[in-house]
Amino acid sequence: MTYAVLHRLRLCHSPPLTTSTTTTPRRYSPTAVRCRCSGDNEMPLVKAIRVHDLGGPEVMRWEQVEVGEPKDGEIRVKNTAIGVNFIDIYFRQGVYSAPRPFVPGMEAVGVVTAVGPGLTGRKVGDVVAYAGKPMGSYAQEHIIPACVAVPLPPSIDHNTAAAVMLKGMTAHVLLRRVFQVQTGHSVLVHAAAGGVGSLLCQWANALGATVIGTVSNEEKAAQAAQDGCHHVIIYTKEDVVTRVKEITAGKGVNVVYDSVGKDTYKGSVECLESHGMLVSFGQSSGTPDPIPLSDLAAKSLFLTRPSLMHYTATRDELLQSAGEVFANVASGVLRIRVNHTYPLSQAARAHADLQARKTSGSIVLIPDD
Ligand SMILES: NC(=O)c1ccc[n+]([C@@H]2O[C@H](COP(=O)([O-])OP(=O)(O)OC[C@H]3O[C@@H](n4cnc5c(N)ncnc54)[C@H](OP(=O)(O)O)[C@@H]3O)[C@@H](O)[C@H]2O)c1
């Protein structure tokens, strides 16, 4: 039976209200306080991080927001662990735009506290994980369409799931669908000790590839080696293109997974072998300059700029991707590094550290009062 089928079945067998699936049980208790009157209706209020003006981490304010009631097809989730992703920085800076004020955040795990009218297959007390749109997970409670929520397998704790849901599905899509990594392939992963990078290295190694990772310092190099990098290049000390050519006996790699963007894409093209593929999936250092087609013509290269959202657009794709991630976590192929946790109210510190390259592995925010 496929994971997707298993989990459709699990939708009908959700745990009772007070049950948690973490190894350390968390009791369900509603966060929302009812104190704002709107006509005859009282609007539930929760604490959340909100961005009114674009800018640095300091624009993130900890304040009360209305959470409302779920409408048709929606659920309200009391978040227990919230994943931090580089995309949250892009929205805060205005690289990607959203109507303001907005609550950032694309990923969390939590307990369902309300379901929209007529919704079946979900009930109060279910434990779910979600990643992607709609934005707004940096909140004690958040309303989402039920179709973006995935049941959390009992073997995976909340922090781990919040650390791996978006980043793990990204790794799945990049390694299994955008470019299918196979035994014998050589793979270059930039930011190899980062949230997505750490998972890409572990998974590519398990698929039988020779994995080359780039990192900024010795500490991150040690982590990347533990995560399955056969060769680690510290780009602050060594020239990446020269080292990749040495490692591959002048041939180059089959695929480069480049999330750094502006600073790396030219070197990434040089590191590819004939017919190789540049998978440009992020821009932590800034948006790459336009790439002339002639850059690709020299070696008949392929270039793609994938987005996770496009590869998990259908319910089946989402369940398939999340299922592969959870299965690889459960089997030990993926070791999830929750290297940093912060109270939700201090999300600005998490952003500052992520932006300053001070973090490795994943960052998780824990909702506080
Ligand atoms: N396309 C998609 O669907 C998708 C989905 C998820 C994530 N992403 C992208 O994947 C990338 C990684 O995301 P993540 O959340 O896992 O972050 P991350 O990789 O943990 O953090 C970024 C890392 O990039 C490296 N870096 C190099 N130049 C940098 C610079 N100028 N500023 C900041 N960091 C720099 C740093 O590692 P070193 O210290 O080793 O240089 C840093 O730790 C992001 O670009 C994100 O947008 C894309």
The ligand as a MOL file (V3000), in Angstrom:
LIG
                    3D

  0  0  0     0  0            999 V3000
M  V30 BEGIN CTAB
M  V30 COUNTS 48 52 0 0 0
M  V30 BEGIN ATOM
M  V30 1 N 12.8650 26.6330 -4.6190 0
M  V30 2 C 12.2600 26.1500 -3.5530 0
M  V30 3 O 11.1390 25.6400 -3.6180 0
M  V30 4 C 12.9340 26.2440 -2.2250 0
M  V30 5 C 12.4260 25.5780 -1.1050 0
M  V30 6 C 13.1210 25.6620 0.1090 0
M  V30 7 C 14.2810 26.4070 0.1940 0
M  V30 8 N 14.7240 27.0570 -0.9150 0 CHG=1
M  V30 9 C 15.9600 27.8600 -0.8700 0
M  V30 10 O 16.9730 27.0590 -0.3140 0
M  V30 11 C 17.9240 27.9060 0.3020 0
M  V30 12 C 18.2850 27.3390 1.6430 0
M  V30 13 O 17.2320 27.5530 2.5550 0
M  V30 14 P 17.4070 27.1800 4.0710 0
M  V30 15 O 16.1870 27.6900 4.7630 0
M  V30 16 O 17.7670 25.7480 4.1930 0 CHG=-1
M  V30 17 O 18.6390 28.1010 4.5090 0
M  V30 18 P 20.1400 27.6440 4.8620 0
M  V30 19 O 20.7340 26.9540 3.6880 0
M  V30 20 O 20.1310 26.9420 6.1610 0
M  V30 21 O 20.8650 29.0280 5.1160 0
M  V30 22 C 21.4990 29.7210 4.1240 0
M  V30 23 C 22.9700 29.3070 4.0010 0
M  V30 24 O 23.4120 29.7710 2.7220 0
M  V30 25 C 24.7660 30.0760 2.7990 0
M  V30 26 N 25.0120 31.4310 2.2440 0
M  V30 27 C 25.8920 31.7230 1.2560 0
M  V30 28 N 25.8860 33.0170 0.9970 0
M  V30 29 C 25.0060 33.5910 1.8320 0
M  V30 30 C 24.5930 34.9390 2.0440 0
M  V30 31 N 25.0810 35.9600 1.3240 0
M  V30 32 N 23.6770 35.1840 2.9970 0
M  V30 33 C 23.1610 34.1790 3.7290 0
M  V30 34 N 23.5140 32.8830 3.5610 0
M  V30 35 C 24.4300 32.5840 2.6240 0
M  V30 36 C 25.1980 29.9990 4.2680 0
M  V30 37 O 25.9240 28.7870 4.4350 0
M  V30 38 P 27.5420 28.8850 4.4810 0
M  V30 39 O 27.8590 29.5550 5.7820 0
M  V30 40 O 28.0040 27.4830 4.4160 0
M  V30 41 O 27.9090 29.7220 3.2780 0
M  V30 42 C 23.8750 29.9480 5.0240 0
M  V30 43 O 23.9750 29.2550 6.2430 0
M  V30 44 C 17.3450 29.3120 0.3080 0
M  V30 45 O 17.9140 30.0450 -0.7550 0
M  V30 46 C 15.8730 29.0650 0.0240 0
M  V30 47 O 15.2490 30.1370 -0.5800 0
M  V30 48 C 14.0800 26.9960 -2.1090 0
M  V30 END ATOM
M  V30 BEGIN BOND
M  V30 1 1 1 2
M  V30 2 2 2 3
M  V30 3 1 2 4
M  V30 4 1 4 5
M  V30 5 2 4 48
M  V30 6 2 5 6
M  V30 7 1 6 7
M  V30 8 2 7 8
M  V30 9 1 8 9
M  V30 10 1 8 48
M  V30 11 1 9 10
M  V30 12 1 9 46
M  V30 13 1 10 11
M  V30 14 1 11 12
M  V30 15 1 11 44
M  V30 16 1 12 13
M  V30 17 1 13 14
M  V30 18 2 14 15
M  V30 19 1 14 16
M  V30 20 1 14 17
M  V30 21 1 17 18
M  V30 22 2 18 19
M  V30 23 1 18 20
M  V30 24 1 18 21
M  V30 25 1 21 22
M  V30 26 1 22 23
M  V30 27 1 23 24
M  V30 28 1 23 42
M  V30 29 1 24 25
M  V30 30 1 25 26
M  V30 31 1 25 36
M  V30 32 1 26 27
M  V30 33 1 26 35
M  V30 34 2 27 28
M  V30 35 1 28 29
M  V30 36 1 29 30
M  V30 37 2 29 35
M  V30 38 1 30 31
M  V30 39 2 30 32
M  V30 40 1 32 33
M  V30 41 2 33 34
M  V30 42 1 34 35
M  V30 43 1 36 37
M  V30 44 1 36 42
M  V30 45 1 37 38
M  V30 46 2 38 39
M  V30 47 1 38 40
M  V30 48 1 38 41
M  V30 49 1 42 43
M  V30 50 1 44 45
M  V30 51 1 44 46
M  V30 52 1 46 47
M  V30 END BOND
M  V30 END CTAB
M  END
